[in-house]
Amino acid sequence: MTAEYKVHGDVAVITMANPPVNGLGLSTRLGLTDGIAKANADSSVKAIVITGAGKAFSGGADIREFGSAKATQEPNLLSVIRVCENSDKPVVAAIHSVAMGGGLELALGCHYRIAAPGASIALPEVKLGLIPGAGGTQRLPRVIGVEPALNMIVSGEPIKSEMLAMLPGQKLFDQMAASAESLAEEALALARQMAAKHADGTPKPLVKNLPCKHPQGDAYFQFARNMVKGMSKNFPAPGKCVDAVQAATKQKFDDGMLTEREIFTNLMLTPESRALRHIFMADRAASKIADVPEDTPKRTIESVAVIGAGTMGGGISMNFLNAGIPVKMLEMKQDALDRGVATIRKNYESQVKKGKLKQDKYEQRMALLTPTLSYDDIGQADLVIEAVFEEMGVKETVFKKLDQVMKPGAILASNTSTLDVNQIAAFTQRPQDVVGMHFFSPANVMKLLEVVRGAKTGKDVLATVMALGKKIKKTSVVSGVCDGFIGNRMIEQYSRQAGFLVDEGCTPAQVDKAVEKFGFAMGPFRMGDLAGNDIGWAIRKRRAVERPNMLYSQTADLLCEMGRFGQKTGAGWYDYQAGKRDAIPSAAVVEMIEKYRASKGITPRKISDEEIVQRLVFALVNEGAHILEDGIAGKASDIDMVYLTGYGFPIFRGGPMLYADQVGLFNVVQAMHHFAQNPHDDASFWQPAPLLARLAAEGKSFN
Ligand SMILES: NC(=O)c1ccc[n+]([C@@H]2O[C@H](COP(=O)([O-])OP(=O)(O)OC[C@H]3O[C@@H](n4cnc5c(N)ncnc54)[C@H](O)[C@@H]3O)[C@@H](O)[C@H]2O)c1
């Protein structure tokens, strides 16, 4: 059992001991109920203290039990709390460090609570699309008041114990310990005091017996509901938090508990909660690589060099400066170097102006940056990231030079988006030290980092770069070597499909609107205008040589021939007014598209938003399945993380692969067969990837 039982004189202390955060898994729950039973059976024991070992009281549910039968096996948390409440001997919760979710609910079921200052207190279930499910919505308002409780439950954000202790009339903490160090002693003293108080059989206080009212009653909840609705758009849980807390004010405690349970169970089945729980797990899983053990030794990275001070080089450097890691930034010419440094300065200064960065922090960060024109200055860096022009010849020159100057053991990374990392590695005598670090633009803002694993990349190099990704606050996902890696390889199919939709009758604005209604941050045409339509143009020119049979709509090429590269040229799929980013539908583009259709003999038809979304998203899904099959991505959830953090895929849908799972892979394949009948689409496009076809036939899912 993952809870220790010890008797200190006349007080039994039950210490949850389930690292890392004393999650309330089955064995911890058993430890608690056993401990309470033992204490009650021992006549020498007069009171009970519950606390947590290590760095938490309890962080709540044990995520390792998510989705397993153990999660609900008796004693479940509700039963554990009942056992605490019903204990003949007073039970004191001694809270320190972290009391979240089920951990806080457990404490609320104890007769008394003492907390150390600095403890983070929260009911974060809303972040998983749920509400607290073990009385949190019914008990917390009773001890800190309806409004503060609802704020905590709707936001899920932690509040420090000492702040909560200052709330007028609060009954959450009966006592604040002087310090974390003195908590154990003070908890024992409180327990003894309470044992004496109740020795004559005086009933022990239960949170559930406290009153729960808001002076404005329903009017307040209506106001709260409106506020929450505005902020939580696609997520049902925050609104349901309001319902649950309102129930605490209107119903008897036991009825309120039933309401809470019903809401919790219903939310558990929503696609939004499934998406959020999936993302929570996927985020943790992304850093795990099947054949790279967690204890793989890592190299030390205390200094970084960046080659190229352009768009990416500057942004990449900022990540490390922000993390306190010194950066040497190298360019070929002084003016390019000066421009790069000036851009970094400008970025920081705008943060200072907006109050997001303190002046002294800004200066500290700039002091970590050393611009240079000489390779002699960078040889001692632990990691060098190349971000020069996207041409193999230039990469070759740079990597041959790096091979000469970098110290042994330095990691040599390339930020290339499209080039073969194995070929780049082969320019050096140390391919085991070469890896891709594919940042997304703007590199100081975007969360995603694709870590590209070459055929010879060392496991320690991978482990080091993944850990470093965490340090610079990126979501790092490992990708194998292929054209476009995970993200851009999939987006190419999505863009092709967007082109076919236009050929058949959609306007760019109609496609964008449908996809944005589905929840994407930006539709494919607005995205093209933002990124620059010339990028895709260059790729298609290359494809015409490499894969001459691949069909494309030619509208995007015609657009580029009109010089409409996007926002940077003031015109793309849309028109733009000087200095503004609003996309205005363009008559010239419509005319170009209509002429193109006529030249191909296509009679335009009306296409539903549903078809638009399905064709675009299933294009991603099918390529995702190929990517899994080819071993480019290790798991479907990695692909989801790439799309959620790098491509604006709607969070509440959990990523393309989870979305396909939720639609049902059988249905996805059926839709693909249907699209393949369309004479204006590319029938081979809709050939289901073998993995997708197999999973669909077996009634299985990606995740
Ligand atoms: N721009 C993006 O959205 C994006 C996103 C991800 C990855 N990338 C990749 O990042 C790399 C850089 O792209 P960018 O957009 O920053 O390009 P950029 O043109 O803005 O910057 C490239 C910089 O490299 C410098 N440079 C060229 N050759 C050099 C050399 N031999 N030594 C030192 N410096 C040299 C140039 O002077 C220029 O300042 C490319 O490989 C690109 O594919 C770009």
The ligand as an SDF file (V2000), in Angstrom:
LIG
                    3D

 44 48  0  0  0  0  0  0  0  0999 V2000
   10.8720   31.0240  -42.0850 N   0  0  0  0  0  0  0  0  0  0  0  0
   10.2140   29.9920  -41.6050 C   0  0  0  0  0  0  0  0  0  0  0  0
    8.9960   30.0250  -41.4050 O   0  0  0  0  0  0  0  0  0  0  0  0
   10.9510   28.7280  -41.2450 C   0  0  0  0  0  0  0  0  0  0  0  0
   10.3730   27.8150  -40.3690 C   0  0  0  0  0  0  0  0  0  0  0  0
   11.0740   26.6950  -39.9940 C   0  0  0  0  0  0  0  0  0  0  0  0
   12.3300   26.4680  -40.4870 C   0  0  0  0  0  0  0  0  0  0  0  0
   12.8780   27.3480  -41.3650 N   0  0  0  0  0  0  0  0  0  0  0  0
   14.2260   27.0640  -41.8450 C   0  0  0  0  0  0  0  0  0  0  0  0
   15.1360   27.8970  -41.1700 O   0  0  0  0  0  0  0  0  0  0  0  0
   16.2370   28.1970  -42.0020 C   0  0  0  0  0  0  0  0  0  0  0  0
   16.3980   29.6870  -42.0790 C   0  0  0  0  0  0  0  0  0  0  0  0
   15.2180   30.2640  -42.5530 O   0  0  0  0  0  0  0  0  0  0  0  0
   14.8820   31.8000  -42.3580 P   0  0  0  0  0  0  0  0  0  0  0  0
   13.4590   31.9710  -42.6890 O   0  0  0  0  0  0  0  0  0  0  0  0
   15.3840   32.2690  -41.0550 O   0  0  0  0  0  0  0  0  0  0  0  0
   15.7690   32.4450  -43.5040 O   0  0  0  0  0  0  0  0  0  0  0  0
   16.3550   33.9300  -43.5800 P   0  0  0  0  0  0  0  0  0  0  0  0
   16.6650   34.1650  -45.0020 O   0  0  0  0  0  0  0  0  0  0  0  0
   15.4710   34.8800  -42.8680 O   0  0  0  0  0  0  0  0  0  0  0  0
   17.6880   33.8460  -42.7500 O   0  0  0  0  0  0  0  0  0  0  0  0
   18.8290   33.1320  -43.1630 C   0  0  0  0  0  0  0  0  0  0  0  0
   20.0390   33.8650  -42.6260 C   0  0  0  0  0  0  0  0  0  0  0  0
   21.1530   33.0310  -42.7810 O   0  0  0  0  0  0  0  0  0  0  0  0
   22.2680   33.8360  -43.1640 C   0  0  0  0  0  0  0  0  0  0  0  0
   23.2120   32.9830  -43.8310 N   0  0  0  0  0  0  0  0  0  0  0  0
   23.1420   32.4490  -45.0520 C   0  0  0  0  0  0  0  0  0  0  0  0
   24.2140   31.6780  -45.3060 N   0  0  0  0  0  0  0  0  0  0  0  0
   25.0050   31.7380  -44.2250 C   0  0  0  0  0  0  0  0  0  0  0  0
   26.2560   31.1740  -43.8670 C   0  0  0  0  0  0  0  0  0  0  0  0
   26.9080   30.3950  -44.7110 N   0  0  0  0  0  0  0  0  0  0  0  0
   26.7680   31.4600  -42.6680 N   0  0  0  0  0  0  0  0  0  0  0  0
   26.0990   32.2580  -41.8260 C   0  0  0  0  0  0  0  0  0  0  0  0
   24.9180   32.8220  -42.0930 N   0  0  0  0  0  0  0  0  0  0  0  0
   24.3590   32.5650  -43.2750 C   0  0  0  0  0  0  0  0  0  0  0  0
   21.6810   34.9000  -44.0490 C   0  0  0  0  0  0  0  0  0  0  0  0
   22.4960   36.0290  -44.0890 O   0  0  0  0  0  0  0  0  0  0  0  0
   20.3430   35.1720  -43.3660 C   0  0  0  0  0  0  0  0  0  0  0  0
   20.4190   36.2040  -42.4280 O   0  0  0  0  0  0  0  0  0  0  0  0
   15.9500   27.5030  -43.3050 C   0  0  0  0  0  0  0  0  0  0  0  0
   16.5820   26.2560  -43.3070 O   0  0  0  0  0  0  0  0  0  0  0  0
   14.4540   27.3490  -43.2930 C   0  0  0  0  0  0  0  0  0  0  0  0
   14.0100   26.2610  -44.0840 O   0  0  0  0  0  0  0  0  0  0  0  0
   12.2230   28.4870  -41.7340 C   0  0  0  0  0  0  0  0  0  0  0  0
  1  2  1  0
  2  3  2  0
  2  4  1  0
  4  5  1  0
  4 44  2  0
  5  6  2  0
  6  7  1  0
  7  8  2  0
  8  9  1  0
  8 44  1  0
  9 10  1  0
  9 42  1  0
 10 11  1  0
 11 12  1  0
 11 40  1  0
 12 13  1  0
 13 14  1  0
 14 15  2  0
 14 16  1  0
 14 17  1  0
 17 18  1  0
 18 19  2  0
 18 20  1  0
 18 21  1  0
 21 22  1  0
 22 23  1  0
 23 24  1  0
 23 38  1  0
 24 25  1  0
 25 26  1  0
 25 36  1  0
 26 27  1  0
 26 35  1  0
 27 28  2  0
 28 29  1  0
 29 30  1  0
 29 35  2  0
 30 31  1  0
 30 32  2  0
 32 33  1  0
 33 34  2  0
 34 35  1  0
 36 37  1  0
 36 38  1  0
 38 39  1  0
 40 41  1  0
 40 42  1  0
 42 43  1  0
M  CHG  2   8   1  16  -1
M  END
$$$$
